[in-house]
């Protein structure tokens, strides 16, 4: 039986799907990936008209929303409140590779 204290917790994290429409968006998200350890990227910002899936730590959600609004980046919350539940659903529905290509 797995001990609770050894299990990683993702309570209140959010999983976002964002659309990088411009070169400015690409540069912003490259910098975010390099500088912020509270954000997990599933893929890398490389070119305009790209979609990225990003997991945001609970204490950075407000800052992330501000960033999306300030730079007019469109995004949708894929799951809120428990990322591990979402990942289990994606895997069971065979959608994991759609949202996380190359994983």
Protein Blocks (a to p, Z undefined) as FASTA:
>chain_A
ZZfklpccfehiacdddddfbfklmmmmmmmmmmmckbccedjdfbghiacdddddfklm
mmmmmmmmmnopacddfbghiaklmmmmmmmnopmmmmmghZZ
